[in-house]
Amino acid sequence: MTSAHTPSSERPSADAIAAIAVAGPGARLGDLSHAIGTTLTDAGYSVNLEFGGHGIGSSMHQDPHVANAGRPGRGYMLRPGLLLALEPWAMIDTDRLIVDADGWTLRSATGCRTAHSEHTIAITDDGAEILTVPSRVPTTSSATSS
């Protein structure tokens, strides 16, 4: 966290990592949601329950919904082959997000700064694989002049 009043982009990623740590065959959506919500609230952030993660498949946002807070041991049981997007939000003084007139942009209801990240995971026989971590970091090539 960059300061007590500004969430950094690393914060929600850390919350997603907490959820990934409990993901695997036999775990339930509530286990992931609880991990995200607990790490957010323990760090002093508000938890938005209207938006969250989702299933990945034939459409952009599909079931199941992955809430950013939940009760462990509850909800859909995870099984190998399931693809999920985990999307924690860190907000300082509100748990409400509003949608701009463009129908896509989200902002905090109070105007406070927020941080959001997304990790896509695949549930495997052994746990969860993070699909959004590149296997190598691309380098910037410098332009050459002739």
C-alpha positions as CSV (number, residue, x, y, z in Angstrom):
1,M,0.0,0.0,0.0
2,T,1.4,3.4,-0.9
3,S,-0.2,5.3,1.9
4,A,-3.1,5.0,4.4
5,H,-5.3,6.8,1.9
6,T,-4.3,5.4,-1.5
7,P,-4.5,1.8,-2.4
8,S,-1.8,0.5,-4.7
9,S,-2.3,-1.7,-7.6
10,E,-0.5,-4.5,-5.7
11,R,-3.2,-4.6,-3.0
12,P,-6.0,-6.3,-5.0
13,S,-3.5,-8.6,-6.6
14,A,-2.4,-9.8,-3.1
15,D,-6.0,-10.4,-2.3
16,A,-6.5,-12.5,-5.4
17,I,-3.3,-14.5,-4.5
18,A,-4.9,-15.2,-1.1
19,A,-7.9,-16.7,-3.0
20,I,-5.7,-18.6,-5.4
21,A,-3.9,-20.2,-2.4
22,V,-7.2,-21.9,-1.3
23,A,-8.4,-22.8,-4.8
24,G,-8.4,-26.3,-5.9
25,P,-10.6,-29.3,-6.5
26,G,-13.2,-29.7,-3.7
27,A,-12.8,-26.1,-2.5
28,R,-15.9,-23.9,-2.7
29,L,-16.5,-20.4,-4.2
30,G,-17.1,-19.2,-0.6
31,D,-13.5,-20.2,0.3
32,L,-12.1,-17.9,-2.4
33,S,-14.5,-15.1,-1.6
34,H,-13.7,-15.4,2.1
35,A,-10.0,-15.2,1.4
36,I,-10.4,-12.1,-0.8
37,G,-12.7,-10.3,1.7
38,T,-10.7,-11.2,4.7
39,T,-7.4,-9.9,3.3
40,L,-9.2,-6.7,2.1
41,T,-10.9,-6.0,5.5
42,D,-7.8,-6.9,7.5
43,A,-5.9,-4.3,5.5
44,G,-8.5,-1.7,6.3
45,Y,-10.3,-1.6,3.0
46,S,-14.0,-1.6,2.2
47,V,-15.4,-4.6,0.2
48,N,-17.7,-4.1,-2.7
49,L,-20.2,-6.9,-3.0
50,E,-21.9,-5.8,-6.2
51,F,-19.0,-6.5,-8.5
52,G,-16.5,-9.3,-8.4
53,G,-15.0,-12.1,-10.4
54,H,-16.7,-14.5,-12.7
55,G,-16.5,-17.6,-14.8
56,I,-14.6,-17.6,-18.1
57,G,-15.9,-19.4,-21.1
58,S,-18.0,-18.7,-24.1
59,S,-19.0,-15.1,-23.0
60,M,-17.1,-12.3,-21.2
61,H,-18.8,-12.5,-17.8
62,Q,-20.5,-15.7,-17.1
63,D,-21.4,-17.8,-14.1
64,P,-20.3,-18.5,-11.5
65,H,-20.1,-15.1,-9.8
66,V,-17.0,-14.9,-7.5
67,A,-18.0,-12.4,-4.8
68,N,-15.3,-10.3,-3.0
69,A,-16.5,-11.6,0.4
70,G,-18.1,-14.8,1.4
71,R,-18.5,-17.7,3.9
72,P,-16.0,-20.5,3.7
73,G,-17.3,-23.9,2.9
74,R,-20.3,-22.5,0.9
75,G,-21.2,-22.2,-2.7
76,Y,-20.3,-24.0,-5.9
77,M,-17.7,-26.7,-5.5
78,L,-14.6,-26.2,-7.7
79,R,-13.5,-28.9,-10.1
80,P,-10.7,-29.4,-12.6
81,G,-11.2,-27.5,-15.8
82,L,-13.1,-24.6,-14.3
83,L,-11.7,-21.2,-15.3
84,L,-12.3,-18.2,-13.1
85,A,-11.5,-14.5,-13.1
86,L,-10.8,-13.1,-9.6
87,E,-11.4,-9.4,-9.4
88,P,-10.8,-7.8,-6.0
89,W,-11.4,-4.0,-5.5
90,A,-9.6,-2.0,-2.8
91,M,-11.5,1.1,-1.7
92,I,-10.8,3.4,1.3
93,D,-14.0,5.0,2.5
94,T,-16.9,3.3,0.7
95,D,-18.0,-0.1,-0.5
96,R,-20.0,1.4,-3.3
97,L,-19.0,1.7,-7.0
98,I,-21.0,3.7,-9.5
99,V,-21.1,3.1,-13.3
100,D,-20.3,6.1,-15.6
101,A,-22.7,7.1,-18.4
102,D,-20.5,5.0,-20.8
103,G,-21.9,1.9,-19.1
104,W,-18.4,0.5,-18.5
105,T,-16.3,2.8,-16.3
106,L,-16.6,2.2,-12.6
107,R,-15.7,4.8,-9.9
108,S,-16.1,4.8,-6.1
109,A,-19.3,6.5,-5.0
110,T,-17.3,9.0,-2.9
111,G,-14.6,9.7,-5.5
112,C,-11.9,8.1,-3.4
113,R,-9.1,6.3,-5.3
114,T,-9.6,2.6,-5.8
115,A,-7.4,-0.2,-7.0
116,H,-8.5,-3.2,-9.0
117,S,-6.8,-6.2,-10.4
118,E,-7.8,-9.4,-12.2
119,H,-6.2,-12.8,-12.2
120,T,-7.5,-15.6,-14.3
121,I,-7.0,-19.1,-12.9
122,A,-7.6,-22.6,-14.0
123,I,-8.6,-25.2,-11.5
124,T,-6.4,-28.2,-12.0
125,D,-6.1,-31.7,-10.4
126,D,-3.4,-30.2,-8.1
127,G,-4.8,-26.8,-7.2
128,A,-5.0,-23.7,-9.3
129,E,-2.8,-22.4,-12.1
130,I,-2.5,-18.6,-12.6
131,L,-3.0,-18.0,-16.3
132,T,-2.4,-14.2,-16.2
133,V,1.2,-14.4,-15.1
134,P,3.4,-14.2,-18.2
135,S,6.0,-17.0,-18.7
136,R,8.5,-14.3,-19.6
137,V,8.4,-10.6,-19.5
138,P,8.6,-8.9,-22.9
139,T,11.5,-6.6,-23.5
140,T,11.3,-3.2,-25.1
141,S,13.3,-3.2,-28.3
142,S,14.9,0.0,-29.3
143,A,14.3,1.4,-32.7
144,T,17.3,1.2,-35.0
145,S,18.1,3.9,-37.5
146,S,19.4,3.1,-40.9
